[in-house]
């Protein structure tokens, strides 16, 4: 008896979820198809009913994350730029390994990856920039601010996770967040300290 379309979709979702957790924990190159399928409670043979290669699954994982990203499409309940940046650079996001943003976890793998993976990674970055820019307007200056904010969010979180000094990592994230919040308030980068004093 053939599987239903719904069963196939559920199985594919299990594979994607398994891959996302393992890619975040160990990186693309360190995870095998056998490990992904075992994590999903499936056998290796079932993988090829859904994906031709591990690279295709990798791209699907990034697309799935993009579809679930807060602020995607300007939804009414999407967080504003300040809340999005605060969440992004939070202790919770820093500690979350299985479901962290692919811009943090996948960057080195993507740089060495195939075009399909780079395209989906670019879509995630574009979505983050767009979410940060949305409340700022459509001007070139707003775009520049959003690009800077996205760079601070991703770079700050990535550096904090890469080092073995938690206190320094927290200082990096807090400093990046101050600058992002200043930009969200319409102030030039570098004025975050003055801005925080003014709000005190």
Phi, psi and omega per residue, in radians:
X1 nan 2.143 -3.086
X2 -1.221 2.653 3.103
X3 -1.251 2.601 3.106
X4 -1.323 2.855 3.089
X5 -1.068 -0.670 3.139
X6 -1.125 -0.718 3.130
X7 -1.127 -0.725 3.116
X8 -1.087 -0.706 -3.139
X9 -1.152 -0.698 3.122
X10 -1.150 -0.700 3.123
X11 -1.145 -0.740 3.110
X12 -1.075 -0.721 3.128
X13 -1.111 -0.651 3.092
X14 -1.112 -0.724 3.133
X15 -1.125 -0.779 -3.129
X16 -1.104 -0.759 -3.134
X17 -1.132 -0.729 3.091
X18 -1.068 -0.807 -3.119
X19 -1.109 -0.709 -3.135
X20 -1.049 -0.784 3.137
X21 -1.096 -0.810 -3.067
X22 -1.245 -0.687 3.100
X23 -1.093 -0.704 3.126
X24 -1.136 -0.692 -3.085
X25 -1.282 -0.712 -2.902
X26 -2.151 -0.243 -3.056
X27 1.589 2.761 -3.051
X28 -1.075 -0.853 -3.006
X29 -1.219 -0.401 -3.071
X30 -1.570 -0.042 -3.079
X31 -1.965 2.276 3.137
X32 -1.714 2.829 3.062
X33 -1.052 -0.700 3.108
X34 -1.014 -0.740 3.141
X35 -1.158 -0.717 3.128
X36 -1.074 -0.805 -3.098
X37 -1.221 -0.654 3.101
X38 -1.119 -0.720 3.106
X39 -1.069 -0.573 3.127
X40 -1.491 -0.056 -3.117
X41 1.313 0.543 -3.084
X42 -2.252 2.957 3.112
X43 -1.703 2.751 -3.084
X44 -0.999 -0.672 -3.078
X45 -1.011 -0.548 -3.134
X46 -1.219 -0.316 -3.117
X47 -1.021 -0.726 -2.997
X48 -1.387 -0.035 2.951
X49 -1.366 -0.223 -3.059
X50 -2.149 -0.554 -3.080
X51 -2.441 2.551 3.096
X52 -1.432 -0.655 -3.060
X53 -2.489 2.848 3.081
X54 -1.101 -0.590 3.132
X55 -1.068 -0.650 3.125
X56 -1.170 -0.660 3.076
X57 -1.140 -0.713 3.134
X58 -1.009 -0.809 3.113
X59 -1.105 -0.673 3.111
X60 -1.120 -0.681 3.093
X61 -1.036 -0.804 -3.125
X62 -1.155 -0.711 3.091
X63 -1.083 -0.688 3.136
X64 -1.116 -0.747 3.105
X65 -1.075 -0.716 3.133
X66 -1.055 -0.757 -3.105
X67 -1.155 -0.402 -3.122
X68 -1.720 -0.031 -3.011
X69 -1.171 2.368 3.069
X70 -1.123 2.467 3.127
X71 1.537 -0.064 -3.123
X72 -1.189 2.203 3.061
X73 1.351 0.106 3.091
X74 1.215 0.637 -3.133
X75 -1.047 2.599 -3.096
X76 -1.005 -0.561 -3.115
X77 -1.669 0.259 3.136
X78 -1.217 2.492 3.126
X79 -1.200 2.634 3.060
X80 -1.336 3.087 -3.030
X81 -1.072 -0.699 -3.121
X82 -1.126 -0.781 -3.127
X83 -1.197 -0.690 3.137
X84 -1.067 -0.791 3.135
X85 -1.167 -0.691 3.118
X86 -1.083 -0.754 3.103
X87 -1.145 -0.718 -3.063
X88 -1.110 -0.683 -3.078
X89 -1.740 0.314 -3.080
X90 -1.389 2.854 3.035
X91 -1.060 -0.678 -3.106
X92 -1.080 -0.826 -3.139
X93 -1.151 -0.618 3.116
X94 -1.111 -0.668 -3.078
X95 -1.436 -0.341 -3.072
X96 -1.396 1.893 -3.088
X97 -1.612 -0.616 -3.020
X98 -1.302 -0.548 -3.023
X99 -2.248 0.602 3.125
X100 -1.327 2.922 3.140
X101 -1.136 2.343 -3.135
X102 -1.144 -0.353 3.088
X103 -1.101 -0.498 3.108
X104 -1.492 -0.867 -2.970
X105 -1.394 -0.549 -2.921
X106 -1.810 0.039 -2.951
X107 -1.037 -0.831 -3.089
X108 -1.185 -0.648 3.094
X109 -1.143 -0.729 -3.111
X110 -1.122 -0.693 -3.124
X111 -1.029 -0.513 3.132
X112 -1.750 0.033 -3.004
X113 -1.554 -3.073 -3.117
X114 -1.486 2.977 -3.031
X115 -1.067 -0.648 -3.106
X116 -1.125 -0.606 3.114
X117 -1.258 -0.744 3.129
X118 -1.105 -0.630 3.131
X119 -1.122 -0.780 -3.130
X120 -1.230 -0.627 3.074
X121 -1.073 -0.732 3.103
X122 -1.074 -0.644 3.109
X123 -1.100 -0.684 3.114
X124 -1.135 -0.764 3.116
X125 -1.097 -0.760 3.110
X126 -1.047 -0.675 3.131
X127 -1.138 -0.732 3.112
X128 -1.117 -0.812 3.120
X129 -1.048 -0.764 -3.138
X130 -1.094 -0.714 3.130
X131 -1.140 -0.652 3.119
X132 -1.275 -0.575 -3.098
X133 -1.404 -0.473 -2.980
X134 -0.871 -0.841 -3.138
X135 -1.335 -0.128 -3.070
X136 -1.615 -0.318 -3.118
X137 1.869 -3.028 -3.014
X138 -1.868 0.115 -3.077
X139 -1.276 2.868 3.080
X140 -1.098 -0.617 3.122
X141 -1.150 -0.703 3.106
X142 -1.110 -0.704 3.096
X143 -1.074 -0.763 -3.139
X144 -1.100 -0.747 3.107
X145 -1.075 -0.771 -3.124
X146 -1.128 -0.680 3.088
X147 -1.084 -0.741 3.119
X148 -1.139 -0.733 3.128
X149 -1.091 -0.773 3.129
X150 -1.104 -0.711 3.120
X151 -1.098 -0.731 3.115
X152 -1.152 -0.728 3.141
X153 -1.095 -0.940 -3.071
X154 -1.209 -0.814 -3.118
X155 -1.113 -0.734 3.125
X156 -1.112 -0.796 3.138
X157 -1.159 -0.672 -3.111
X158 -1.177 -0.794 3.114
X159 -1.106 -0.751 -3.115
X160 -1.071 -0.618 -3.132
X161 -1.384 -0.449 -3.039
X162 -1.372 -0.427 -3.040
X163 -1.654 2.902 -3.089
X164 -1.825 0.331 3.126
X165 -2.051 1.699 -3.067
X166 -1.022 -0.651 -3.116
X167 -1.177 -0.766 3.079
X168 -1.103 -0.713 3.114
X169 -1.037 -0.720 3.119
X170 -1.151 -0.697 3.098
X171 -1.081 -0.700 3.115
X172 -1.071 -0.830 -3.112
X173 -1.141 -0.704 3.140
X174 -1.154 -0.710 3.115
X175 -1.145 -0.764 3.096
X176 -1.058 -0.729 -3.125
X177 -1.131 -0.711 3.095
X178 -0.990 -0.768 -3.134
X179 -1.177 -0.701 3.129
X180 -1.109 -0.766 -3.132
X181 -1.132 -0.627 3.073
X182 -1.104 -0.751 3.112
X183 -1.154 -0.660 3.108
X184 -1.113 -0.517 3.120
X185 -1.505 0.045 3.087
X186 1.556 0.235 -3.140
X187 -1.724 2.609 3.108
X188 -1.162 2.634 3.091
X189 -1.000 2.480 -3.131
X190 1.749 -0.118 -3.125
X191 -1.858 0.238 -3.052
X192 -1.061 -0.677 -3.096
X193 -1.143 -0.763 3.110
X194 -1.123 -0.661 -3.141
X195 -1.133 -0.736 -3.128
X196 -1.159 -0.609 3.093
X197 -1.186 -0.637 -3.129
X198 -1.192 -0.509 -3.134
X199 -1.466 -0.275 -3.079
X200 -1.211 nan nan
